[in-house]
Amino acid sequence: MQTAVNYFAVFGGLDVKIDTSKPLRTLIIRHILDEYYEIQESIEKLTQNNAPYHKILTGLALGDRRTTTAFKRADVDYDEGIETISNLAHLGILTKETPVDFVQSEKIRNEKLNKLLFTTPFLRFWFAFVSPLYRGIAREEYDESFERFNNYQLEFMHLIFEQLSHEFIKSAFADDEIEKIGRYWDEDKNDLDLIAKTKSGKILIGSCKYTNTKVKKNELNRLHAICEKLEIVPDCTVLFSKSGFSNELKAEKGNALKLYTVKSLKALIL
């Protein structure tokens, strides 16, 4: 199942049939790097071969997804960046994400805190690991691309894991329908990977960890500390983990604490 998540993070949105019995590196070479010129042509049509667009997309593909971070990496000023983002959204390449609006809704939102999402996982992969290294790839020299991918792989996969976790929660709580779901972050560095409200008014909060270590009880304590700051009283905490959970955390599993692993997401992508 972890393999399926990894492959979806790379190929999601690319119109190819993937044989998940093959190693990821083999498939990246076969379906992306060896097809560089053909895919590049379609990307150029999509982005209107606009160099500033490519700079923003490359700056956005890795990191915290905040507009200001992407603008800084692309070396563009804020006004130019906002105009570019608007154009990319119109082209169907990006969407804007804001913190969920039922947490401290009375606060004035800082537009500079907005985050951005690629509309498909593949486009994000392309601008993270292919487009910036096009010179070597065009010469069929792929080592630099894979070195970069290996260095950032867990960070890169984390976002997809979060997105799939959100979709899973929508189906898992079908008896009390999820009315709103998203993420929360603010200027005070309060950050929740998942926060949702059900039709009956219950509040769910959670985190998603795509790491090689088990999630421990300190993660639960961290989330509850954030909730205290935000004056949220969660009815249920949901934790998603790539590598499982500590025995101490498993012992607390119940109606108020739900624990899910990568296997839980199977129905979403298989």
C-alpha positions as MATLAB code, in Angstrom:
seq = 'MQTAVNYFAVFGGLDVKIDTSKPLRTLIIRHILDEYYEIQESIEKLTQNNAPYHKILTGLALGDRRTTTAFKRADVDYDEGIETISNLAHLGILTKETPVDFVQSEKIRNEKLNKLLFTTPFLRFWFAFVSPLYRGIAREEYDESFERFNNYQLEFMHLIFEQLSHEFIKSAFADDEIEKIGRYWDEDKNDLDLIAKTKSGKILIGSCKYTNTKVKKNELNRLHAICEKLEIVPDCTVLFSKSGFSNELKAEKGNALKLYTVKSLKALIL';
ca = [
       0.000    0.000    0.000;
       2.879    2.351    0.762;
       4.101    1.642   -2.761;
       0.771    2.782   -4.179;
       0.958    6.068   -2.243;
       4.509    6.689   -3.471;
       3.581    5.973   -7.068;
       0.469    8.147   -6.917;
       2.576   11.041   -5.590;
       4.695   10.860   -8.746;
       2.321    9.757  -11.502;
      -1.062   11.039  -10.316;
      -2.556   13.035  -13.185;
      -0.180   11.656  -15.827;
      -2.018    9.627  -18.454;
       0.052    6.440  -18.298;
      -0.608    2.923  -17.062;
       1.665    2.128  -14.123;
       2.914   -1.355  -13.283;
       3.338   -1.136   -9.505;
       5.350   -4.363   -9.498;
       8.213   -2.396  -11.067;
      10.616   -0.238   -9.006;
       9.716    3.446   -8.804;
      13.052    4.492  -10.310;
      12.470    2.252  -13.336;
       9.018    3.717  -13.917;
      10.195    7.313  -13.513;
      12.839    6.714  -16.172;
      10.459    4.893  -18.508;
       7.420    7.149  -18.274;
       8.909   10.556  -17.443;
      12.632   11.034  -18.023;
      12.893    9.039  -21.252;
       9.782   10.885  -22.447;
      11.163   14.272  -21.429;
      10.777   16.080  -24.757;
       7.214   14.914  -25.364;
       6.087   15.803  -21.845;
       7.986   19.087  -21.910;
       6.112   20.081  -25.048;
       2.763   19.469  -23.355;
       3.902   21.342  -20.225;
       4.956   24.320  -22.335;
       1.524   24.413  -23.946;
      -0.132   24.244  -20.543;
       2.026   27.031  -19.077;
       2.142   29.035  -22.315;
       5.937   28.558  -22.153;
       6.059   31.491  -19.754;
       9.413   31.679  -17.927;
       8.070   33.570  -14.852;
       5.367   30.904  -14.500;
       8.034   28.198  -14.474;
      10.062   30.058  -11.846;
       7.069   30.305   -9.509;
       6.100   26.667  -10.048;
       9.638   25.495   -9.356;
       9.781   27.625   -6.209;
       6.482   26.170   -5.051;
       7.097   22.486   -5.770;
       9.133   21.923   -2.587;
       8.823   23.664    0.760;
       5.980   25.016    2.877;
       3.709   25.934   -0.091;
       3.277   29.518    1.120;
       2.973   32.176   -1.543;
       5.688   34.344   -0.030;
       8.157   31.437    0.092;
       7.539   30.618   -3.563;
       7.960   34.278   -4.542;
      11.234   34.513   -2.638;
      12.603   31.372   -4.270;
      11.551   32.651   -7.688;
      12.991   36.111   -6.939;
       9.790   37.979   -7.833;
       8.074   40.741   -5.876;
       4.749   40.165   -4.153;
       2.502   41.979   -6.645;
       4.070   40.217   -9.628;
       3.809   36.909   -7.806;
       0.122   37.367   -6.983;
      -0.664   38.173  -10.616;
       1.254   35.090  -11.737;
      -0.580   32.878   -9.231;
      -3.911   34.203  -10.472;
      -2.959   33.351  -14.051;
      -1.753   29.865  -13.089;
      -5.011   29.227  -11.258;
      -6.936   30.329  -14.348;
      -4.901   27.839  -16.400;
      -5.886   25.049  -14.006;
      -2.365   24.448  -12.704;
      -2.696   25.740   -9.130;
      -5.377   26.243   -6.515;
      -5.233   28.479   -3.451;
      -5.589   27.076    0.049;
      -6.546   29.126    3.105;
      -6.796   28.032    6.756;
     -10.179   26.581    7.695;
     -12.559   29.398    8.562;
     -14.236   27.992   11.668;
     -11.107   28.389   13.822;
     -10.724   31.897   15.238;
     -12.873   33.204   12.400;
     -12.935   36.651   13.965;
      -9.238   37.138   13.204;
      -8.317   39.136   10.137;
      -6.717   36.784    7.652;
      -3.260   37.618    6.389;
      -3.351   36.935    2.653;
       0.409   36.416    2.685;
      -0.115   33.241    4.716;
      -2.099   31.575    1.934;
      -0.756   28.311    0.575;
      -0.907   26.845   -2.907;
      -1.571   23.398   -4.305;
      -0.744   21.878   -7.659;
      -3.873   20.452   -9.251;
      -2.126   17.121   -9.930;
       0.720   15.328   -8.122;
       2.600   14.836  -11.390;
       2.866   18.564  -12.089;
       4.420   19.052   -8.664;
       6.884   16.215   -9.310;
       7.821   17.704  -12.681;
       8.619   21.146  -11.296;
      10.426   19.717   -8.268;
      12.670   17.107   -9.865;
      12.599   17.418  -13.651;
      12.210   20.975  -14.892;
      14.980   22.520  -12.710;
      17.441   19.853  -13.901;
      16.466   19.803  -17.558;
      19.995   20.191  -18.926;
      21.212   16.868  -17.570;
      17.917   15.113  -18.270;
      17.994   16.279  -21.886;
      21.395   14.546  -22.144;
      19.893   11.414  -20.546;
      21.926   12.023  -17.391;
      19.477   11.242  -14.598;
      21.623   10.879  -11.476;
      21.195   14.477  -10.319;
      17.424   14.240  -10.604;
      17.308   11.044   -8.547;
      19.726   12.435   -5.973;
      17.416   15.400   -5.464;
      14.383   13.112   -5.321;
      16.012   10.839   -2.728;
      16.911   13.836   -0.561;
      13.366   15.207   -0.571;
      11.271   12.064   -1.025;
       9.695   11.857    2.440;
       8.933   15.583    2.472;
       7.492   15.336   -1.030;
       5.277   12.348   -0.207;
       3.981   13.949    2.985;
       1.582   16.304    1.216;
      -0.030   13.481   -0.765;
      -0.372   11.494    2.457;
      -2.160   14.463    4.032;
      -4.509   14.880    1.090;
      -5.395   11.188    1.035;
      -5.956   11.275    4.794;
      -8.487   14.077    4.359;
     -10.359   12.054    1.753;
     -10.313    9.001    4.018;
     -11.849   10.952    6.905;
     -14.728   12.037    4.681;
     -15.628    8.393    4.077;
     -14.789    7.113    7.571;
     -17.248    9.532    9.187;
     -20.068    8.963    6.707;
     -22.598    8.407    9.519;
     -21.973   11.956   10.750;
     -21.112   13.696    7.506;
     -18.056   15.927    7.353;
     -19.252   19.437    6.482;
     -15.872   21.174    6.465;
     -12.344   19.825    6.378;
      -8.959   21.359    5.791;
      -5.796   22.512    7.489;
      -5.115   25.309    9.929;
      -2.042   27.495   10.321;
      -1.422   31.028   11.515;
       1.243   33.627   12.203;
       1.815   32.215   15.690;
       3.035   28.921   14.197;
      -0.023   26.974   15.289;
      -0.347   24.246   12.692;
      -2.869   21.429   12.281;
      -2.562   18.986    9.379;
      -6.248   18.181    9.644;
      -9.250   19.844   11.221;
     -12.854   19.063   10.399;
     -16.397   19.723   11.558;
     -19.191   17.181   11.201;
     -22.846   17.846   10.468;
     -23.683   17.380   14.155;
     -21.040   19.942   15.140;
     -18.287   17.602   16.333;
     -14.718   18.813   15.882;
     -11.968   16.500   14.637;
      -8.307   17.421   14.708;
      -5.344   15.405   13.551;
      -1.867   15.045   12.172;
      -0.308   13.084    9.326;
       3.261   11.815    9.625;
       4.994   10.339    6.602;
       8.240    9.452    8.345;
      10.286    6.342    9.062;
       9.626    6.472   12.812;
       6.569    5.533   14.834;
       4.321    8.310   16.087;
       4.545    8.660   19.865;
       2.327   10.154   22.539;
       4.183   13.471   22.419;
       2.458   14.115   19.071;
      -0.924   13.784   20.763;
       0.232   16.131   23.520;
       1.458   18.634   20.921;
      -1.909   18.685   19.165;
      -3.819   19.159   22.394;
      -1.505   22.028   23.378;
      -2.303   23.756   20.070;
      -6.014   23.227   20.687;
      -5.718   24.906   24.073;
      -4.077   27.943   22.469;
      -6.818   28.117   19.844;
      -9.562   27.425   22.411;
     -10.689   24.329   20.537;
     -12.158   21.337   22.344;
     -11.832   18.409   19.915;
     -14.322   15.565   20.097;
     -11.931   13.228   18.333;
      -8.245   13.217   17.435;
      -7.167   11.288   14.343;
      -3.556   10.360   13.707;
      -2.168    9.019   10.442;
       1.274    7.434   10.325;
       3.390    5.811    7.641;
       5.322    3.772   10.203;
       2.758    2.993   12.887;
       2.404    4.047   16.512;
       4.067    3.486   19.868;
       2.494    0.998   22.266;
       1.755    3.846   24.677;
      -0.280    5.616   22.012;
      -2.043    2.424   20.924;
      -3.187    1.911   24.520;
      -5.170    5.166   24.341;
      -7.001    4.274   21.143;
     -10.775    4.641   21.463;
     -13.685    6.909   20.558;
     -11.619   10.024   21.274;
      -8.481    8.812   19.486;
      -8.396    7.093   16.109;
      -5.153    5.698   14.680;
      -4.688    5.008   10.973;
      -1.799    3.769    8.858;
      -1.048    3.799    5.146;
      -3.057    0.579    4.778;
      -6.190    2.473    5.806;
      -5.995    4.487    2.580;
      -6.057    1.453    0.299;
      -9.576    1.976   -1.041;
      -8.763    5.519   -2.170;
      -6.101    4.719   -4.748;
      -6.395    1.026   -5.612;
];
